[in-house]
Amino acid sequence: MQGNSQKKHSNIDAYRFGLFELIPSERELRKSGTRVALQPKAFDALLLFVRNAERLVRRDELVDTLWPDTYVTDTNLTNVIVTLRKVLGREAIQTVSKFGYRFCLPVVGEPGIATATYAIFIEAKGLAAGRSLESMARARDLFALCVAHDPAFAAAWAWLGRCARFLDKFATERSVNLELADATLRRALAIDPHLACAHHFYTQLQIDLGHSSAAAVRLVGRILERGDEPESYAGLVQALRSCGLLSQSIEAHHRAVALDPAIATSVTHTHFLLCDYPATLDSYSGTRYYLDAAAWAALGDIPRAIELLRERLSTRDLSTLMAGLMHSMVAALTGHRDDALTAMKELTVAREPEVIFYLARHFAMLDAGPECVAMLRRARAEGLTSSYTMAHDDAFKRVRRQTAFCEELAEARRAEAAASRTLERAGLERLFRAGVSKRPSALPLKRKRRI
């Protein structure tokens, strides 16, 4: 009978990582099937870590979870961490100095999800990390299999939406991936309204669909309701930038990294739109394609920009969109005006407002005023404005006095003012003014007692 019970836990009721199974319903930790004794505080801390695997868990969040309404010293928390490391291994929990801790063991099972289904989910996430058209298509099909096996698997719905959106953006053939992405991400949030990855993926989709202000309002509401969350601030970096609120986008980045110094945001693009090209280069990380070359060109180092772009065009497997963007900049920088204009006019761009804005910038560099303004109007219609860039970036210098450009600049400023008012009503200024350091409690606050 005991063997049957253990099998049941392994399949359905446990988080699984390494040799361990954590069973919340029975408040029990097992190693290779044998029960491991844990004090209640250590168990609660481990459960919080596992539920937030690979994400930073802040010290104040741990303290509030383990000792609500009670004052404790750092020693209390340190003792809990030491206890867990003795059981799990020292490398299981990483210390992020001055911020908190991160659980580093891969979680390969969750309560309520059949073991076989979760194994497919893990395989699909590995494929999605490859970010190629082939790997994303295979991952999409595996995530679809997961939700067919378990329609209540919220994370699988969210990742299915992520893959579908990627394929819609970069695959050449027409498909129903956009509709699939929207439907699956909405389904994930309906199942679990607080699922962080679903909010993150849905933010990107909303922005690409031209709903930047709505995405920002949703994220502000999430932070005000649930407390500071680095992923939500990271989403705000992009959403606020798309609304043309560049200083607020920078502030959101600072809030995100203050909560988790390892979190990645899209602040590099914000620096670029602010014409802060040294900061663009300093903050650019990961695989480099276009933006650092554009920053070097803006700083006057044209040969370096051309060299970078030509090298990447010759050695990398690029999407048609990225290759077209990079090729048009090379042509513009080398004085091949007709080649650049032809490349941009032949480029098909769907639901990529940031790329459209960069193409408008290229047209301006070539003194192609009507084409520049047409692209700026399209970017605004599809959800992105940046009046500051239009007014200050030297790339727009040749067209800045043209009547149509001035009219579009005025429209951009009006759109940004409207977005600012909407977000002020949603609570953005209150959020940035005071911050939200702790998750709200359903109970009235009590005076903490010292132990």
C-alpha positions in Angstrom: 0.0 0.0 0.0 2.8 2.4 0.8 4.4 1.8 -2.6 1.1 2.7 -4.3 0.9 5.9 -2.2 4.4 6.8 -3.3 3.6 6.2 -6.9 0.5 8.4 -6.7 2.6 11.2 -5.2 5.2 10.9 -7.9 2.6 11.1 -10.7 0.3 13.8 -9.5 0.7 15.4 -6.1 4.4 16.4 -6.0 6.8 18.9 -7.2 9.8 16.9 -8.4 13.4 18.1 -8.7 16.6 16.0 -8.6 16.1 13.0 -6.3 13.4 14.9 -4.4 9.6 15.1 -4.3 7.8 17.9 -2.4 4.2 17.1 -1.5 2.3 20.2 -0.5 -0.9 18.4 0.4 0.9 16.4 3.1 3.7 18.9 3.9 6.3 16.3 3.2 9.6 16.1 1.4 10.9 12.8 0.1 14.3 11.8 -1.2 14.3 8.7 -3.4 11.0 7.8 -1.8 12.3 8.2 1.8 10.8 10.9 4.0 13.1 13.8 4.9 12.4 15.6 8.2 12.0 19.4 7.8 11.0 22.0 10.3 7.8 23.9 9.3 9.6 27.1 8.4 12.1 25.3 6.2 9.3 23.5 4.4 7.4 26.7 3.8 10.6 28.3 2.4 11.3 25.4 0.1 7.7 25.4 -1.2 8.1 29.2 -2.0 11.4 28.5 -3.7 10.1 25.6 -5.8 7.0 27.5 -6.9 9.3 30.3 -8.1 12.1 28.1 -9.5 14.8 30.0 -11.3 13.2 33.3 -10.3 14.6 35.6 -7.6 12.8 35.3 -4.3 13.4 38.5 -2.4 14.4 38.5 1.3 11.4 40.5 2.3 9.1 38.1 0.5 10.7 35.2 2.4 10.4 36.9 5.7 6.8 38.0 5.1 5.9 34.4 4.1 7.7 32.7 7.0 7.1 35.2 9.8 4.1 37.3 9.0 3.6 40.3 11.4 6.7 39.2 13.3 10.0 41.0 13.6 13.0 38.6 13.0 16.7 39.1 12.5 18.7 38.1 9.5 20.0 35.1 11.5 16.5 33.5 11.5 16.4 33.5 7.7 20.0 32.5 7.3 19.4 29.4 9.5 16.5 28.3 7.3 18.7 28.6 4.1 21.5 26.7 5.8 19.1 23.9 6.7 17.8 23.6 3.2 21.3 23.6 1.7 22.2 20.7 4.0 19.3 18.7 2.7 19.4 19.7 -1.0 23.0 20.5 -1.6 24.8 23.8 -1.4 24.3 24.6 -5.1 20.5 24.1 -4.9 19.9 27.7 -3.6 21.9 30.6 -5.0 22.5 33.8 -2.9 21.9 37.0 -4.8 23.8 39.4 -2.6 21.7 42.1 -1.0 18.5 40.9 -2.8 17.5 37.4 -2.0 17.8 33.8 -3.2 17.2 31.7 -6.3 16.3 28.0 -6.5 18.5 26.5 -9.1 17.5 22.8 -9.3 15.3 22.1 -12.4 11.7 21.4 -11.5 10.5 18.4 -13.6 7.1 17.9 -12.1 4.2 19.8 -10.5 1.2 18.8 -8.4 -1.8 18.1 -10.5 0.1 17.4 -13.7 0.7 13.8 -14.8 4.4 12.9 -14.9 4.3 11.9 -18.6 2.6 15.2 -19.5 5.1 17.3 -17.6 8.0 15.4 -19.3 6.6 16.5 -22.6 6.3 20.1 -21.3 10.0 20.1 -20.2 11.1 18.8 -23.6 9.0 21.4 -25.4 10.5 24.2 -23.3 14.0 23.0 -24.2 13.0 23.2 -27.9 11.6 26.6 -27.5 14.9 27.8 -26.0 16.4 27.1 -29.4 14.4 29.9 -31.0 14.7 28.6 -34.6 11.6 28.1 -36.8 12.1 24.4 -36.7 12.5 24.1 -33.0 9.6 26.4 -32.3 7.3 24.5 -34.6 8.2 21.3 -32.8 7.8 22.9 -29.4 4.4 24.3 -30.4 3.2 20.8 -31.4 4.4 19.3 -28.1 2.8 22.1 -26.0 -0.5 21.4 -27.9 -0.1 17.8 -26.9 0.3 18.8 -23.3 -3.0 20.8 -23.2 -4.7 18.0 -25.1 -3.7 15.7 -22.2 -4.5 18.3 -19.5 -6.7 21.2 -20.5 -6.1 22.9 -17.1 -2.3 23.1 -17.6 -2.0 26.9 -17.6 1.7 27.1 -18.2 1.5 24.8 -21.2 -1.2 27.1 -22.7 1.0 30.1 -22.1 4.1 28.5 -23.8 1.9 27.3 -26.7 0.9 31.0 -27.2 4.6 32.0 -27.0 5.6 29.5 -29.8 2.6 30.5 -31.9 3.5 34.2 -31.7 7.1 33.5 -32.6 6.1 31.5 -35.7 3.6 34.2 -36.7 6.4 36.8 -36.6 9.1 34.9 -38.4 7.7 32.1 -40.5 7.2 33.0 -44.2 4.0 31.2 -44.9 0.6 32.5 -43.8 -0.9 30.7 -40.9 -3.3 30.9 -38.0 -0.6 31.3 -35.4 -1.5 34.8 -34.4 -5.1 33.8 -33.6 -3.7 30.7 -31.8 -1.4 32.9 -29.7 -4.1 35.3 -28.7 -6.5 32.5 -27.8 -4.0 30.3 -25.9 -2.6 33.2 -23.8 -6.1 34.3 -22.9 -6.9 30.7 -21.9 -3.7 30.5 -19.7 -4.7 33.7 -17.9 -8.3 32.5 -17.4 -7.0 29.4 -15.7 -4.3 31.1 -13.7 -4.8 35.0 -13.6 -1.5 35.4 -11.8 0.8 33.2 -14.0 3.9 35.3 -14.5 5.0 33.8 -17.8 1.5 34.2 -19.3 1.5 37.9 -18.4 5.0 38.3 -19.9 4.1 36.6 -23.2 0.8 38.4 -23.4 2.4 41.7 -22.9 4.6 41.2 -26.0 1.6 40.1 -28.0 -0.5 43.1 -27.0 2.3 45.5 -27.9 2.7 43.9 -31.3 -1.0 44.1 -31.9 -0.9 47.9 -31.1 -2.4 47.7 -27.6 0.7 49.1 -25.7 -1.4 51.3 -23.4 -3.7 48.4 -22.5 -0.7 46.2 -21.8 0.8 48.9 -19.5 -2.5 49.4 -17.7 -2.7 45.7 -17.1 0.8 45.5 -15.7 0.4 48.5 -13.4 -2.8 47.0 -12.0 -1.0 43.7 -11.5 1.8 45.3 -9.5 -0.6 47.4 -7.4 -2.6 44.3 -6.6 0.1 41.8 -6.0 3.1 43.9 -5.0 6.5 44.5 -6.7 7.3 41.9 -9.3 10.4 42.2 -11.5 8.8 40.5 -14.6 5.9 43.0 -14.6 8.3 45.9 -14.4 10.3 44.4 -17.3 7.1 44.2 -19.3 6.4 47.8 -18.5 9.8 48.8 -20.0 8.6 47.8 -23.4 5.0 48.9 -23.0 5.8 52.4 -21.8 8.4 52.8 -24.5 5.9 51.9 -27.1 3.6 54.6 -25.7 6.4 57.1 -26.1 6.9 57.5 -22.4 10.6 57.0 -22.4 11.6 58.3 -19.0 9.0 56.1 -17.4 10.3 53.2 -19.4 13.8 53.8 -17.9 12.2 54.1 -14.4 10.5 50.7 -14.9 13.9 49.2 -15.8 15.5 50.6 -12.6 12.6 49.1 -10.6 13.0 45.7 -12.3 16.7 45.4 -11.7 16.4 46.7 -8.1 14.1 43.7 -7.5 16.2 41.2 -9.5 19.6 42.3 -10.8 19.8 39.4 -13.2 16.5 40.1 -15.0 16.7 41.0 -18.7 14.7 44.0 -20.0 14.4 45.7 -23.4 15.9 49.0 -22.0 18.5 49.0 -24.7 15.8 50.1 -27.2 14.7 52.8 -24.8 18.2 54.2 -24.6 18.4 54.2 -28.4 15.1 56.1 -28.7 16.4 58.6 -26.1 19.5 59.1 -28.4 21.7 57.9 -25.6 24.0 55.8 -27.8 26.7 55.0 -25.2 24.0 53.6 -22.9 22.6 51.7 -25.8 26.0 50.0 -26.3 26.6 49.5 -22.6 23.2 47.8 -22.1 23.1 45.7 -25.2 23.5 42.0 -24.4 22.8 38.6 -25.9 23.0 37.9 -29.6 23.7 41.1 -31.5 22.0 42.0 -34.7 21.1 45.6 -35.5 20.9 48.0 -32.6 24.6 48.3 -31.6 25.5 48.9 -35.3 22.9 51.6 -35.5 24.3 53.2 -32.3 27.8 53.2 -33.6 26.6 54.8 -36.8 24.8 57.5 -34.8 28.0 58.1 -32.9 29.8 58.7 -36.2 31.7 55.5 -36.4 30.3 54.5 -39.8 33.0 52.0 -40.8 32.5 50.1 -37.6 28.7 49.9 -38.1 29.1 48.7 -41.7 31.7 46.1 -40.7 29.4 44.7 -38.0 26.3 44.5 -40.2 28.2 43.0 -43.2 29.7 40.3 -41.0 26.4 39.4 -39.5 24.6 39.3 -42.8 27.2 36.9 -44.2 27.5 34.5 -41.3 24.1 34.3 -39.6 20.9 32.6 -40.5 18.6 35.7 -40.3 14.9 36.1 -40.8 13.8 37.9 -43.9 12.7 40.9 -41.7 16.0 41.2 -39.8 18.1 40.7 -42.9 16.1 43.4 -44.8 16.5 45.9 -41.9 20.2 45.3 -41.7 20.8 45.3 -45.4 18.9 48.6 -45.8 21.1 50.3 -43.2 24.3 49.0 -44.9 23.0 50.4 -48.2 22.1 53.8 -46.6 25.5 54.1 -44.8 27.4 53.2 -48.0 25.6 55.7 -50.1 23.6 53.2 -52.2 20.4 55.2 -51.9 18.4 53.4 -54.6 19.4 50.0 -53.2 18.3 51.0 -49.7 15.0 52.4 -50.9 14.2 49.3 -52.9 15.1 47.0 -50.1 12.8 48.8 -47.7 9.9 49.1 -50.1 10.0 45.4 -50.9 10.2 44.4 -47.2 7.0 42.9 -45.8 6.5 43.9 -42.2 3.5 42.7 -40.2 2.8 43.7 -36.6 6.3 45.0 -35.8 5.9 48.6 -34.9 9.4 49.0 -33.5 10.9 47.7 -36.8 8.6 50.1 -38.7 9.9 53.0 -36.7 13.5 52.0 -37.4 12.7 51.8 -41.1 11.2 55.3 -40.9 14.5 56.4 -39.5 16.3 54.9 -42.5 14.0 56.7 -44.9 14.8 60.0 -43.1 18.5 59.3 -43.3 18.0 59.1 -47.1 15.9 62.3 -47.2 12.9 60.4 -48.3 10.4 62.5 -46.5 7.1 61.0 -47.7 8.2 57.5 -47.1 9.5 58.4 -43.7 6.2 60.0 -42.6 4.2 57.1 -44.0 6.2 54.7 -41.9 5.9 56.9 -38.8 2.1 57.1 -39.3 2.0 53.3 -39.6 4.1 52.8 -36.5 1.7 55.1 -34.5 -1.3 53.3 -35.9 0.2 50.0 -34.9 1.0 51.1 -31.4 4.4 52.9 -31.2 5.2 56.6 -31.0 8.4 58.4 -30.0 8.2 62.1 -30.4 11.4 62.6 -28.5 13.3 60.6 -31.1 11.6 62.4 -33.9 12.6 65.8 -32.4 16.2 65.0 -31.3 17.6 62.1 -33.4 20.0 63.5 -36.1 18.7 60.8 -38.4 15.5 62.8 -38.8 17.4 66.1 -39.4 16.8 66.2 -43.2 13.1 65.9 -42.9 12.4 67.7 -39.6 11.3 70.9 -41.3 8.9 69.3 -43.7 5.2 70.1 -43.1 4.0 66.5 -43.1 6.7 65.5 -40.6 5.8 68.4 -38.3 2.2 67.3 -38.4 3.1 63.7 -37.6 5.3 64.9 -34.7 2.3 66.8 -33.3 0.1 63.7 -33.7 2.7 61.6 -31.9 2.8 64.1 -29.0 -1.0 64.0 -28.7 -1.0 60.2 -28.7 1.6 60.2 -25.9 -0.3 62.7 -23.8 -3.4 60.6 -24.1 -1.5 57.4 -23.0 0.1 59.4 -20.1 -3.4 60.4 -18.9 -4.7 56.8 -19.2 -1.8 55.5 -17.2 -2.1 58.2 -14.6 -5.6 57.1 -14.0 -4.4 53.5 -13.8 -2.0 54.5 -11.0 1.4 54.6 -12.7 2.5 57.8 -11.0 1.5 56.4 -7.6 3.3 53.2 -8.3 6.5 55.0 -9.3 6.2 57.6 -6.6 6.1 55.2 -3.7 6.7 51.7 -5.1 5.0 48.6 -3.8 7.6 46.8 -1.7 5.4 44.1 -0.2 2.6 41.9 -1.3 -0.7 43.0 0.1 -2.3 40.9 2.8 -5.9 40.0 3.1 -5.7 40.7 6.8 -5.2 44.0 8.6 -1.6 44.8 9.5 -0.6 44.0 13.0 2.3 45.3 15.0 5.2 42.9 14.6 6.5 41.3 17.7 10.2 40.5 18.2 11.3 36.9 18.5 
